[in-house]
């Protein structure tokens, strides 16, 4: 009886944990990509401002 209980418990929890891990990896990848994109965009904007000698946006 106890062995059957634990095997059922493990089989019940495993799909939830796996789906949670996949969700976590996807969200982490999206957030990292967004952060990298913001850094690159900021760098490009700074380079473009330097080319035309416009001061940086004081609000940012």
C-alpha positions in Angstrom: 0.0 0.0 0.0 2.6 2.7 0.9 4.6 1.9 -2.2 1.5 2.4 -4.4 0.7 5.7 -2.7 4.2 7.2 -3.3 4.3 6.0 -7.0 0.8 7.6 -7.6 1.9 10.8 -5.8 5.1 11.0 -8.0 3.1 10.3 -11.2 0.6 13.0 -10.2 3.1 15.7 -9.4 5.6 15.1 -12.2 3.5 16.7 -15.1 2.9 19.8 -13.1 6.5 20.2 -12.3 7.6 19.7 -15.9 5.1 22.2 -17.3 6.2 24.6 -14.6 9.8 24.2 -15.6 9.0 24.7 -19.3 7.0 27.8 -18.5 9.9 29.2 -16.4 12.4 28.6 -19.1 10.2 30.3 -21.7 9.5 33.3 -19.6 13.2 33.6 -18.6 14.2 33.5 -22.3 11.7 36.2 -23.2 12.9 38.4 -20.4 16.5 38.0 -21.2 15.9 38.7 -24.9 13.9 41.8 -24.0 16.8 43.0 -21.7 19.4 42.4 -24.4 17.2 44.2 -27.0 16.9 47.2 -24.8 20.6 47.4 -24.2 21.4 47.2 -27.9 18.7 49.7 -28.8 20.0 52.1 -26.2 23.6 51.7 -27.5 22.5 52.3 -31.1 20.5 55.4 -30.1 23.5 56.8 -28.2 25.7 56.2 -31.3 23.1 58.0 -33.5 22.9 60.9 -31.2 26.7 61.2 -31.1 26.7 61.3 -34.9 24.4 64.2 -35.1 25.5 65.8 -31.8 22.1 65.9 -30.2 22.1 65.8 -26.4 20.6 62.7 -24.7 17.0 62.8 -23.7 16.9 64.3 -20.2 13.7 62.3 -19.3 15.4 59.0 -19.7 
